[in-house]
Structure formats: C-alpha cells, structure tokens
Amino acid sequence: MLNRRQFLLVMGALGALAGLPPTRTRAGTTGIQFGTAEPFTFDILKQHAKAMAASPYQEPVVRHDEVLESIDYDAFQEIVFKRERGLGEDGSANFPAQFFHLGRYFKVPVKLHALDGGQAREIHYRSEYFTFGGTSLGKIFPDDLGFSGFRLQAGPGATTDWMAFLGASYFRSSGELNQYGLSARGVAIDPALPTPEEFPRFTEFWLEPGAPDSKEFVIYALLDGPSVTGAFRMVCIKNQQILMDIDANLYPRQDIKRLGIAPLTSMFWYAENNRHQIRDWRPEIHDNDGLTMWTGAGERIWRPLNNPSSVMTNSFADTNPKGFGLLQRDRAFYHYEDDGVFYDRRPSVWIEPAGEWGEGAIQLIEIPTDDEIHDNIVIYWLPKEPVKAGSEWHYAYRLHWVANEPYPSETAARVSHTRLGNAGIPGQPRPKGGRKFVIDFEGGPLNDVAKLDKVKPVVSTSKGRIDNEYALQVVGTKNWRAAFDLYVEGKEPVNLRLFLKLGDRTLTETWLYQYLPFTYD
C-alpha cells in the first residue's frame, strides 16, 4: 500500500483523459472515445442503487492484474496525463477534468461518464491519452483497462487541481489555501469495531461541467459495497472558498452496526498539548488540531485532538446539530517549520447539515500513530436509529473546505491554545500525580472585557480533583487564559470541561478534553 505522503505524490503525478459527447458545445472532445448515449437523471441513479441493494454483493474483478502489478510507485510518477485531452481544456467549460491511471495500488477501475442534457456517454480508456516517460508501459495496455479516478483543474491551462476522487469512496479538496490535507468519504461502515471496517467504493461517476463562467461542477456517483449501496449528487462550487452540496441516498443490503454519515479522515501526530510524546524536530505535525461542534441546542464546543496509545472512540450525543467539523486553527508557519508540506495551510472542513438529522451522535475515533504518513483521525454523524437491511437513508449537507470556521460565534470566544505541564507553582516543590492545564481563548466578547473584570473559569472533571483554577488576561492582548491543576490516580482517561464566565454571562465556547494519563509514562 502507498503511505499517506506517497498517496499525495501519486495524485500529483498521475493524469488521465476526459471528454464529452460530440454533440456538446461546451467542451472539446478531440481524440476521445465514447460509448453510446444513454438517458441519465438522478432519479434513475437512485432507482438503480436501490435495486442493487436487493441483490447480493458481487466482488469486483481485477482484470489485467499482471500488467497493473508492474505499475509500482516509481512507474506511477512516469505516467502523465496529456493536458490537451482534458474535459473542457479548450476553454469551453469551467474546470477541466483529468483522470487517474490504474496501477499496483489502484487496480479496480471506475466507470466514468460525460453528462450533458440528460444524456450520458461512457469515457473509454486509451493509452494515447497519457505519456509514459522512460517506460514502455503504453505499448502493453489494453483498451479496456479503465481509470482509477479523476481530478478537477483550476481552469483551462491550469497546472494545479482543486478536487480529486481516488480510492474507495474517498475525495478531497485543496481548499481555500490551495494545500491538500484531510479527506472526506461517501460513507463509513463499522469503523473501530472488533470486526474489520468495510470500505464501499464509488464504482461509477457522471461528470457535468459548467459553462466557462460558472463556478459549479456537478458530480454524480454510484456507491457499492457488501453492506450498502448509494446514489450521490455533489455540486462542487469553486470561489475563494470551496463548497460541496451533497445529496446522499443510502440503501443497506444488510444490518449495519455503525453507519457513519459525512465522514472525514485526517492526521494528528502531535501538537502543543502532547509535545511530550514526540522526538521529531518540528514543533507540531497535524492536518487538523481539533473537532468543533455547534450543537442543536446552540452550544459551541472545541475538542482538541489526541494521539492515544490505543484506539479511542468518543461519542457526543446531539439532536439536529447545526454543524461540526475538523479544523486547523493554528495557522502560524513557525509552529510547524515545514516548508515542504505546509501544515499551516491544510484545509479545515466544516459539515453543515441541510434539514433535520434527528437524534444521534458526532463520533470521534482517534488511532495511535508514530508518524505523519498515517491517517489516524475519523469523525462522522452516527444516527441513533438502528440501520436495518432494506431501509432507506437520505442525508443532505454542505462541506466547507476553508481556512477558518465559516460561522464563527459572535457571543463566544474560541479556544486558541491548549497546553499541558506539571502541576504546582514555579519555585516550589511540585506535587506528585498532578497535571497543569492552560487554555487560551480569543475573540468574541473577550474584546470588550477589561483586565480587572472578574472572569472565572468553570471547570469540571469526570474523576480526580481540580485545584488552583484561575483566569487572567494575557498581557498586551485581549486574550484570556484559564489554568487549573488536575490530580488523579490511575491511568484511565479523564474527561474535562471548561468555559469562562463573567457573572452570569458565558464568554467562551466550551473546551472539552480527554486527558490520557497513560501517555505520560
């Protein structure tokens, strides 16, 4: 398998064709081979996915395995898409589409269709759409080889892309700051259970580019897996920010224990809150540093991420959440000092439900990692209602691929830093078994709070004893700092909660933290 860093390089090295039916006037099709035109609507796709769910799952067949096995990581980088073959590269559409080649790490092809005016034509593979560098691979590929995925370019003639679909049901965007990071998925099936996780695949895509002056590119996708099928419509919108309006329709083939809706997958190795675990020279390494939640009741919550020594699953019950996501709040380059992969530019993704999602929970899974190449963070919405075979599930939501949270609170300051150290007072003997927590807040109502105002921290713990809690304004700023000491016995996780108040007025979002005493061994 490719590691995470290699995966990103592969995405940048591979290319593929795209084109549109000859009758289309908004995109060039020179030299592109298409199948027969067939009617297509989203309703047709949903009906097809539902019908598939009534039949047993069929494992995909890997064709030309010996040929594909020869395309290792180095060979992948030799394969380059010919840009002039791209969908809309002639300027007749907004965002040219390029397609990824198959290889050792992506052997099962996806079907790709060009869509126009309710008519879809399959895009056929031809080796002439690629250059193969110093290899002779292009001479041995059959015409029915197929593609592994696709990406959208920033515009005709552009050398950078902003959206890519490759592998299982994964997709990602470079976001507002033009740097790839975390991934989204169509669905998560049974993550972090004793049984193996299932990874359904997007098996077919229908691509509908916009006119040259349009900011939208519409993607339809068919999902298939042992436990579920699905039909997706994704309206991708590129302005300064990247938005995706997703309509997901799921049809379980069998009962599912854990159905994850709108899942995100990211990487968190270490930050200021767990620096003691790491010996790398860089100050911090993570795609995202926290889970943010805006509950149905209106509470704003920030939960810093952890790198535990065993898999940890936390659930945050809610009804009709207003939004949640994984953010990269720390944007200071000197906090990372990495000018190769630029963690300071990694996108934040905010999930905005459309309509009411009912009862359920935002679930966070944190997996141990000892390197930056592994994605070890997963979040999703988990419905409370049991997922039974033959049922139907519909969710609509918007993904915001942005630099900052799209709906910042005007009434609650946000957490900016979480730091841990030894309990006690400098210059005095430090008590054993204690840990000091220091949390900084910024913005919102704190801009109007005076230094001498009696701001107090409200802190609670699931176990142990809290001592020496206080709050003060950070000198020379409008930011406020809360601190407290925790004394706890044993190695079991401890759940902490804190916010700042001035009289009866709540000033900040709620800071939640899961302290893992065993990581300090």
Disulfide bonds with the S-S distance in Angstrom:
none
